[in-house]
């Protein structure tokens, strides 16, 4: 197979298409978050954690769904919901964490292709968490206190992402499913943007 053929295959993978279709909305979300100065003090960081908790609660059922566990090795162990919850508790925001759990639990249902898209978004967020962890450390937080959910996987961020990407890129979707998946990825980013705007209002 020629290098050109290999590049074509690469561009047609599900993760490559997710990235291409969400770059603009993803960049906008990142900028929106940073304009809120979430690492300027503990109180604003706690708001950031509340956004994270609402998102992770929303996607939590996917990690225990056999449809996805059968396709993605070690999926259940990738979940960071408990870590985000513990981060809020570390900072004495347990009441807010419990309220968010009640508010967002079991609010979404996902088709198979939609679930893949939302998993792509939440797992992809861990790639950029290295920078966020450094920012958290500047306000005296760490991988064991207040910023647990930003810690890398045991095998490292890059390796964990590669394993996840390889798994979902092997999944066969028809044209309609792929189209729905790409729309769902955009919707996932939009959902987080709405959480940011609402929480930091």
Backbone as JSON, one array per atom type, in Angstrom:
{
  "sequence": "XXXXXXXXXXXXXXXXXXXXXXXXXXXXXXXXXXXXXXXXXXXXXXXXXXXXXXXXXXXXXXXXXXXXXXXXXXXXXXXXXXXXXXXXXXXXXXXXXXXXXXXXXXXXXXXXXXXXXXXXXXXXXXXXXXXXXXXXXXXXXXXXXXXXXXXXXXXXXXXXXXXXXXXXXXXXXXXXXXXXXXXXXXXXXXXXXXXXXXXXX",
  "N": [[0.85, -1.2, 0.0], [0.58, 2.22, -0.84], [2.1, 5.28, 0.45], [0.39, 7.38, 0.06], [-2.1, 6.15, -0.09], [-2.23, 5.26, 2.55], [-2.39, 7.69, 3.9], [-4.87, 8.56, 3.02], [-6.57, 6.67, 4.16], [-6.1, 7.28, 6.83], [-7.18, 9.85, 7.0], [-9.83, 9.24, 6.7], [-10.61, 7.95, 8.96], [-12.69, 7.52, 11.87], [-12.02, 9.08, 14.12], [-10.42, 11.05, 12.94], [-12.27, 12.34, 11.33], [-14.07, 13.23, 13.26], [-12.41, 15.12, 14.54], [-11.93, 16.94, 12.44], [-14.51, 17.93, 11.98], [-15.15, 19.2, 14.32], [-13.29, 21.06, 15.1], [-13.52, 23.91, 15.04], [-15.67, 24.49, 16.86], [-14.64, 23.31, 19.11], [-12.28, 24.78, 19.59], [-13.48, 27.22, 20.15], [-14.81, 26.62, 22.51], [-12.66, 26.07, 24.25], [-11.46, 28.6, 24.37], [-13.54, 30.04, 25.51], [-13.72, 28.88, 28.04], [-11.2, 29.55, 29.15], [-11.39, 32.32, 29.24], [-12.93, 32.67, 31.43], [-11.28, 32.47, 33.54], [-10.61, 30.09, 35.14], [-8.61, 29.1, 36.77], [-7.76, 31.02, 38.47], [-8.4, 31.28, 41.12], [-9.5, 29.3, 43.97], [-12.28, 29.3, 44.19], [-13.24, 29.91, 41.62], [-12.15, 27.84, 40.23], [-13.6, 25.76, 41.35], [-16.04, 26.18, 40.14], [-15.4, 25.47, 37.54], [-14.95, 22.75, 38.01], [-17.56, 21.99, 38.58], [-18.76, 22.23, 36.09], [-17.37, 20.19, 34.79], [-18.2, 17.99, 36.3], [-20.98, 17.85, 35.75], [-20.9, 17.23, 33.03], [-19.48, 14.78, 33.03], [-21.21, 13.19, 34.53], [-23.35, 13.07, 32.81], [-22.35, 11.54, 30.68], [-21.7, 9.22, 31.97], [-23.24, 6.71, 31.97], [-22.46, 5.53, 29.56], [-20.0, 4.33, 29.91], [-20.51, 2.0, 31.17], [-22.02, 0.58, 29.5], [-22.73, -2.22, 27.64], [-22.61, -2.26, 24.87], [-20.61, -0.5, 24.18], [-18.49, -1.28, 25.77], [-17.85, -3.72, 24.66], [-16.54, -2.96, 22.4], [-14.51, -1.2, 23.04], [-11.64, -1.56, 24.65], [-11.09, -1.88, 28.12], [-12.8, 0.18, 28.87], [-14.51, 0.88, 31.09], [-12.68, 1.46, 33.09], [-11.67, 3.89, 32.31], [-13.26, 5.95, 33.07], [-13.85, 9.09, 34.67], [-15.55, 10.16, 36.51], [-15.87, 9.71, 39.33], [-13.48, 10.77, 40.24], [-13.72, 13.5, 39.61], [-15.87, 14.18, 41.25], [-14.73, 13.65, 43.77], [-12.76, 15.6, 43.72], [-14.25, 17.97, 43.99], [-15.29, 17.51, 46.52], [-12.94, 17.51, 48.02], [-12.45, 20.22, 48.07], [-14.42, 21.17, 49.64], [-16.97, 21.34, 48.49], [-19.08, 19.56, 48.5], [-21.89, 19.55, 48.81], [-22.79, 21.04, 46.58], [-21.84, 19.32, 44.61], [-23.39, 17.03, 45.03], [-25.91, 18.03, 44.42], [-25.63, 18.56, 41.7], [-25.26, 16.0, 40.75], [-27.81, 14.91, 41.17], [-29.27, 16.53, 39.46], [-28.32, 16.06, 36.82], [-28.12, 13.33, 36.35], [-28.95, 10.5, 34.43], [-30.26, 11.87, 32.34], [-29.87, 11.86, 29.63], [-30.21, 9.9, 26.68], [-28.54, 7.7, 24.47], [-27.9, 6.85, 21.12], [-26.03, 4.24, 19.46], [-24.03, 5.36, 17.74], [-24.12, 8.01, 18.57], [-23.26, 7.77, 21.19], [-20.6, 6.95, 20.81], [-19.54, 9.31, 19.79], [-19.82, 11.15, 21.93], [-18.22, 9.89, 23.81], [-15.77, 10.16, 22.5], [-15.4, 12.93, 22.73], [-15.26, 13.34, 25.53], [-13.12, 11.67, 26.3], [-11.11, 12.71, 24.72], [-10.71, 15.14, 25.95], [-8.97, 14.63, 27.97], [-6.5, 14.65, 26.86], [-5.6, 17.29, 26.64], [-5.41, 17.89, 29.26], [-3.02, 17.98, 30.58], [-1.88, 20.53, 30.47], [-3.84, 21.89, 31.93], [-3.58, 20.7, 34.42], [-1.08, 21.64, 35.22], [-1.74, 24.31, 35.54], [-3.56, 24.07, 37.63], [-1.89, 23.25, 39.67], [-0.62, 25.57, 40.3], [-2.34, 26.81, 41.99], [-2.1, 25.37, 44.23], [-3.11, 22.74, 44.05], [-3.34, 19.2, 43.25], [-2.59, 15.94, 41.76], [-3.6, 14.3, 43.65], [-5.19, 15.77, 45.26], [-7.85, 17.73, 44.79], [-7.38, 18.0, 42.04], [-7.63, 15.56, 40.86], [-8.96, 14.43, 38.68], [-7.61, 15.36, 36.52], [-5.31, 13.99, 36.29], [-2.97, 11.93, 34.5], [-3.57, 8.84, 32.66], [-2.43, 5.59, 33.73], [-0.74, 4.47, 31.78], [0.04, 6.7, 30.46], [-0.9, 9.79, 28.83], [-0.83, 10.0, 25.98], [-0.56, 7.34, 25.1], [-2.85, 6.18, 26.17], [-4.84, 7.58, 24.8], [-4.26, 6.77, 22.18], [-4.84, 4.07, 22.3], [-7.59, 4.16, 22.82], [-8.47, 5.55, 20.5], [-7.71, 3.78, 18.46], [-9.45, 1.71, 19.0], [-12.07, 2.78, 18.53], [-11.82, 3.47, 15.9], [-11.86, 1.12, 14.58], [-14.43, 0.37, 14.5], [-17.23, -0.24, 12.53], [-19.29, 1.9, 10.77], [-22.26, 2.8, 9.04], [-23.01, 5.13, 6.34], [-25.05, 6.91, 7.2], [-25.02, 6.54, 9.98], [-22.44, 7.45, 10.52], [-22.68, 10.12, 9.78], [-24.57, 10.95, 11.69], [-23.05, 10.54, 13.97], [-21.03, 12.47, 13.71], [-22.52, 14.8, 13.93], [-23.42, 14.46, 16.52], [-21.03, 14.69, 17.96], [-20.48, 17.39, 17.69], [-22.67, 18.34, 19.07], [-22.08, 17.47, 21.63], [-19.85, 19.05, 22.33], [-21.16, 21.52, 22.23], [-22.96, 21.2, 24.31], [-21.24, 21.2, 26.53], [-20.28, 23.8, 26.3], [-22.63, 25.23, 26.83], [-22.94, 24.51, 29.51], [-20.7, 25.77, 30.61], [-21.27, 28.51, 30.13], [-23.6, 28.78, 31.63], [-22.82, 28.02, 34.24], [-20.75, 29.76, 34.92], [-22.02, 32.15, 34.82]],
  "CA": [[0.0, 0.0, 0.0], [1.39, 3.42, -0.94], [1.95, 6.25, 1.54], [-0.79, 8.18, -0.26], [-3.25, 5.35, 0.34], [-2.24, 5.26, 4.01], [-2.88, 9.0, 4.34], [-6.3, 8.6, 2.74], [-7.21, 5.86, 5.21], [-5.99, 8.03, 8.07], [-8.13, 10.96, 6.94], [-11.19, 8.7, 6.72], [-10.93, 7.32, 10.24], [-13.74, 8.22, 12.61], [-11.43, 10.13, 14.96], [-9.98, 12.15, 12.07], [-13.46, 13.09, 10.91], [-14.53, 13.95, 14.45], [-11.54, 16.28, 14.74], [-12.16, 17.91, 11.36], [-15.84, 18.52, 12.07], [-15.37, 19.87, 15.61], [-12.17, 21.93, 15.44], [-13.97, 25.27, 15.31], [-16.46, 24.56, 18.09], [-13.72, 22.92, 20.19], [-11.44, 25.94, 19.87], [-14.33, 28.23, 20.77], [-15.05, 26.18, 23.88], [-11.42, 26.26, 25.01], [-11.29, 30.03, 24.61], [-14.6, 30.47, 26.43], [-13.34, 28.42, 29.38], [-10.06, 30.3, 29.68], [-11.79, 33.7, 29.55], [-13.58, 32.64, 32.75], [-10.17, 32.41, 34.5], [-10.95, 29.03, 36.1], [-7.5, 28.75, 37.66], [-7.32, 32.23, 39.16], [-8.56, 31.02, 42.56], [-10.21, 28.05, 44.26], [-13.72, 29.44, 43.96], [-13.51, 29.82, 40.18], [-11.8, 26.47, 39.85], [-14.73, 24.92, 41.76], [-17.06, 26.33, 39.08], [-14.89, 24.62, 36.46], [-15.22, 21.37, 38.41], [-18.99, 21.75, 38.47], [-18.99, 21.98, 34.67], [-16.83, 18.87, 34.52], [-19.04, 16.98, 36.94], [-22.23, 17.73, 34.99], [-20.59, 16.53, 31.78], [-19.11, 13.39, 33.3], [-22.42, 12.49, 34.95], [-24.16, 12.87, 31.6], [-21.79, 10.45, 29.86], [-21.35, 8.08, 32.82], [-23.82, 5.42, 31.58], [-21.78, 4.97, 28.4], [-18.84, 3.54, 30.35], [-20.99, 0.71, 31.68], [-22.89, 0.05, 28.46], [-22.05, -3.34, 26.98], [-22.39, -1.96, 23.45], [-19.32, 0.18, 24.04], [-17.47, -2.09, 26.42], [-17.45, -4.78, 23.74], [-15.74, -2.37, 21.32], [-13.43, -0.37, 23.56], [-10.99, -2.29, 25.73], [-10.83, -1.15, 29.35], [-13.6, 1.4, 28.89], [-15.0, 1.22, 32.43], [-11.58, 2.03, 33.87], [-11.32, 5.24, 31.81], [-14.2, 6.94, 33.59], [-13.27, 10.01, 35.66], [-16.63, 10.77, 37.28], [-15.58, 9.68, 40.77], [-12.36, 11.68, 40.5], [-14.24, 14.88, 39.6], [-16.67, 14.31, 42.48], [-13.8, 13.74, 44.9], [-12.1, 16.91, 43.65], [-15.16, 18.96, 44.58], [-15.36, 17.23, 47.96], [-11.67, 17.99, 48.58], [-12.51, 21.67, 48.2], [-15.59, 21.47, 50.49], [-18.14, 21.65, 47.67], [-19.84, 18.31, 48.39], [-23.32, 19.84, 48.63], [-22.99, 21.39, 45.18], [-21.6, 18.12, 43.82], [-24.56, 16.15, 45.16], [-27.02, 18.65, 43.69], [-25.37, 18.37, 40.27], [-25.52, 14.58, 40.47], [-29.26, 14.73, 41.06], [-29.8, 17.31, 38.33], [-27.91, 15.61, 35.5], [-28.1, 11.88, 36.21], [-29.97, 9.82, 33.61], [-31.02, 12.85, 31.56], [-29.64, 11.65, 28.21], [-30.1, 8.56, 26.1], [-27.64, 7.78, 23.32], [-27.79, 5.76, 20.16], [-24.66, 3.74, 19.44], [-23.12, 6.32, 17.12], [-24.06, 9.19, 19.42], [-22.42, 7.41, 22.33], [-19.2, 6.99, 20.37], [-19.16, 10.71, 19.64], [-19.67, 11.76, 23.25], [-17.02, 9.3, 24.4], [-14.64, 10.81, 21.83], [-15.23, 14.27, 23.29], [-14.83, 13.29, 26.94], [-11.79, 11.09, 26.38], [-10.19, 13.66, 24.1], [-10.42, 16.23, 26.88], [-7.86, 14.24, 28.84], [-5.24, 14.94, 26.18], [-5.19, 18.65, 26.98], [-5.46, 18.08, 30.71], [-1.67, 18.2, 31.11], [-1.76, 21.97, 30.67], [-4.76, 22.27, 33.0], [-3.0, 20.22, 35.67], [-0.03, 22.59, 35.59], [-2.42, 25.51, 36.04], [-4.14, 23.73, 38.94], [-0.81, 23.18, 40.66], [-0.27, 26.93, 40.7], [-3.22, 27.2, 43.11], [-1.83, 24.38, 45.29], [-3.85, 21.49, 43.87], [-2.47, 18.14, 42.73], [-3.25, 14.72, 41.28], [-4.18, 13.6, 44.8], [-6.06, 16.68, 46.0], [-8.5, 18.8, 44.04], [-7.19, 17.91, 40.58], [-7.49, 14.12, 40.58], [-9.51, 14.07, 37.36], [-6.68, 15.84, 35.5], [-4.14, 13.12, 36.28], [-2.9, 11.06, 33.32], [-3.75, 7.4, 32.84], [-1.19, 4.92, 34.12], [0.12, 4.26, 30.62], [0.35, 7.99, 29.86], [-2.01, 10.37, 28.07], [-0.74, 9.67, 24.56], [-0.81, 5.91, 24.91], [-4.26, 5.92, 26.48], [-5.63, 8.11, 23.69], [-4.03, 5.94, 21.01], [-5.6, 2.83, 22.5], [-9.0, 4.49, 22.63], [-8.68, 5.89, 19.09], [-7.62, 2.55, 17.66], [-10.67, 0.92, 19.24], [-13.26, 3.3, 17.85], [-11.58, 3.51, 14.46], [-12.13, -0.22, 14.04], [-15.88, 0.17, 14.47], [-17.81, 0.07, 11.22], [-20.55, 2.64, 10.75], [-22.69, 3.13, 7.69], [-22.92, 6.57, 6.07], [-25.99, 7.64, 8.04], [-24.51, 6.49, 11.35], [-21.28, 8.33, 10.61], [-23.19, 11.49, 9.77], [-25.18, 11.19, 13.0], [-21.96, 10.6, 14.95], [-20.36, 13.75, 13.58], [-23.45, 15.78, 14.49], [-23.43, 14.24, 17.97], [-19.79, 15.23, 18.52], [-20.68, 18.84, 17.78], [-23.65, 18.56, 20.13], [-21.4, 17.27, 22.91], [-19.11, 20.27, 22.61], [-22.14, 22.58, 22.5], [-23.48, 20.93, 25.65], [-20.26, 21.69, 27.51], [-20.28, 25.26, 26.2], [-23.81, 25.7, 27.57], [-22.63, 24.34, 30.93], [-19.75, 26.83, 30.97], [-21.97, 29.79, 30.15], [-24.57, 28.75, 32.71], [-22.18, 27.89, 35.54], [-19.93, 30.94, 35.21], [-22.83, 33.37, 34.58]],
  "C": [[0.89, 1.25, 0.0], [1.15, 4.34, 0.26], [0.72, 7.12, 1.32], [-2.06, 7.46, 0.17], [-3.37, 5.36, 1.86], [-2.78, 6.58, 4.54], [-4.38, 9.12, 4.12], [-7.08, 7.84, 3.8], [-7.23, 6.63, 6.52], [-7.03, 9.15, 8.12], [-9.58, 10.48, 7.05], [-11.55, 8.01, 8.03], [-11.97, 8.16, 10.97], [-13.14, 9.35, 13.46], [-10.96, 11.31, 14.13], [-11.16, 12.99, 11.63], [-14.08, 13.85, 12.08], [-13.72, 15.24, 14.63], [-11.81, 17.36, 13.69], [-13.48, 18.65, 11.53], [-16.05, 19.34, 13.35], [-14.27, 20.87, 15.97], [-12.63, 23.33, 15.83], [-14.72, 25.38, 16.64], [-15.61, 24.2, 19.31], [-12.84, 24.1, 20.58], [-12.24, 27.03, 20.58], [-14.61, 27.9, 22.23], [-13.82, 26.44, 24.75], [-11.23, 27.74, 25.35], [-12.31, 30.55, 25.61], [-14.24, 30.08, 27.87], [-12.24, 29.29, 29.95], [-10.41, 31.76, 29.96], [-12.47, 33.79, 30.92], [-12.55, 32.57, 33.88], [-10.41, 31.33, 35.57], [-9.82, 28.65, 37.05], [-6.95, 29.98, 38.39], [-7.47, 32.1, 40.67], [-9.41, 29.76, 42.74], [-11.69, 28.15, 43.92], [-14.05, 29.3, 42.47], [-13.15, 28.43, 39.66], [-12.94, 25.52, 40.22], [-15.87, 25.02, 40.75], [-16.67, 25.46, 37.87], [-15.17, 23.15, 36.76], [-16.71, 21.03, 38.3], [-19.4, 21.51, 37.01], [-18.55, 20.56, 34.33], [-17.73, 17.78, 35.09], [-20.34, 16.77, 36.17], [-22.0, 16.96, 33.69], [-20.29, 15.06, 32.03], [-20.31, 12.57, 33.8], [-23.28, 12.15, 33.74], [-23.66, 11.68, 30.79], [-21.52, 9.19, 30.66], [-21.96, 6.75, 32.38], [-23.1, 4.75, 30.41], [-20.65, 4.03, 28.8], [-19.24, 2.17, 30.86], [-21.96, 0.04, 30.71], [-22.15, -1.02, 27.67], [-21.77, -3.08, 25.51], [-21.01, -1.34, 23.24], [-18.18, -0.59, 24.7], [-16.95, -3.2, 25.51], [-16.51, -4.26, 22.65], [-14.48, -1.66, 21.8], [-12.83, -1.04, 24.8], [-10.74, -1.37, 26.93], [-11.65, 0.1, 29.54], [-14.01, 1.81, 30.3], [-13.93, 1.9, 33.27], [-11.17, 3.43, 33.45], [-12.16, 6.32, 32.47], [-13.57, 7.78, 34.7], [-14.33, 10.67, 36.54], [-16.3, 10.82, 38.77], [-14.46, 10.64, 41.13], [-12.83, 13.14, 40.53], [-15.05, 15.14, 40.87], [-15.76, 14.48, 43.69], [-13.06, 15.07, 44.91], [-12.96, 17.99, 44.29], [-15.27, 18.76, 46.09], [-14.09, 17.69, 48.66], [-11.75, 19.46, 48.92], [-13.75, 22.14, 48.97], [-16.8, 21.94, 49.69], [-19.0, 20.39, 47.48], [-21.33, 18.57, 48.14], [-23.62, 20.18, 47.18], [-22.81, 20.17, 44.27], [-22.8, 17.19, 43.86], [-25.76, 16.71, 44.41], [-26.86, 18.45, 42.18], [-25.64, 16.92, 39.89], [-27.01, 14.33, 40.29], [-29.81, 15.39, 39.79], [-29.51, 16.67, 36.98], [-27.91, 14.1, 35.3], [-29.26, 11.4, 35.35], [-30.84, 10.78, 32.8], [-30.89, 12.62, 30.06], [-29.7, 10.17, 27.85], [-29.32, 8.71, 24.8], [-27.82, 6.58, 22.41], [-26.33, 5.32, 20.15], [-23.7, 4.79, 18.88], [-23.03, 7.62, 17.93], [-23.15, 8.95, 20.62], [-20.95, 7.44, 21.98], [-18.7, 8.43, 20.3], [-18.92, 11.37, 21.0], [-18.47, 11.18, 23.98], [-15.76, 9.91, 23.8], [-14.36, 12.17, 22.48], [-14.69, 14.2, 24.72], [-13.43, 12.69, 27.08], [-10.74, 12.0, 25.76], [-9.81, 14.79, 25.04], [-9.25, 15.91, 27.78], [-6.51, 14.51, 28.18], [-4.72, 16.32, 26.56], [-5.12, 18.91, 28.47], [-4.07, 18.3, 31.33], [-1.45, 19.69, 31.41], [-2.64, 22.43, 31.84], [-4.21, 21.85, 34.36], [-1.9, 21.16, 36.14], [-0.64, 23.86, 36.15], [-3.01, 25.27, 37.43], [-3.06, 23.7, 40.03], [-0.38, 24.57, 41.13], [-1.21, 27.48, 41.78], [-3.24, 26.07, 44.15], [-2.72, 23.14, 45.24], [-2.91, 20.46, 43.25], [-3.3, 16.96, 42.25], [-3.92, 13.95, 42.42], [-5.08, 14.51, 45.64], [-6.57, 17.77, 45.06], [-8.38, 18.73, 42.53], [-6.97, 16.46, 40.16], [-7.89, 13.79, 39.14], [-8.61, 14.53, 36.22], [-5.42, 14.98, 35.41], [-4.14, 12.24, 35.03], [-3.22, 9.62, 33.66], [-2.4, 6.78, 33.16], [-0.23, 4.76, 32.96], [0.52, 5.57, 29.94], [-0.79, 8.49, 28.98], [-2.0, 9.92, 26.6], [-1.09, 8.23, 24.29], [-2.28, 5.57, 25.15], [-5.16, 6.4, 25.33], [-5.47, 7.24, 22.45], [-4.81, 4.64, 21.1], [-7.09, 3.07, 22.27], [-9.31, 4.75, 21.16], [-8.67, 4.65, 18.21], [-8.9, 1.73, 17.79], [-11.85, 1.47, 18.46], [-13.06, 3.39, 16.34], [-11.81, 2.16, 13.79], [-13.63, -0.49, 13.9], [-16.44, 0.6, 13.12], [-19.17, 0.75, 11.38], [-20.96, 2.86, 9.3], [-22.71, 4.65, 7.54], [-23.84, 7.39, 6.97], [-25.51, 7.67, 9.49], [-23.32, 7.43, 11.52], [-21.72, 9.79, 10.62], [-23.79, 11.85, 11.12], [-24.12, 11.32, 14.08], [-21.27, 11.96, 14.91], [-21.23, 14.89, 14.15], [-23.43, 15.68, 16.02], [-22.17, 14.79, 18.64], [-19.9, 16.74, 18.68], [-21.65, 19.17, 18.91], [-23.02, 18.4, 21.5], [-20.59, 18.5, 23.29], [-20.04, 21.43, 22.94], [-22.73, 22.44, 23.89], [-22.53, 21.46, 26.71], [-20.21, 23.21, 27.48], [-21.47, 25.85, 26.96], [-23.58, 25.59, 29.08], [-21.7, 25.45, 31.42], [-20.47, 28.16, 31.11], [-22.94, 29.88, 31.32], [-23.89, 28.8, 34.09], [-21.39, 29.14, 35.93], [-20.71, 32.25, 35.02], [-22.76, 34.33, 35.77]]
}
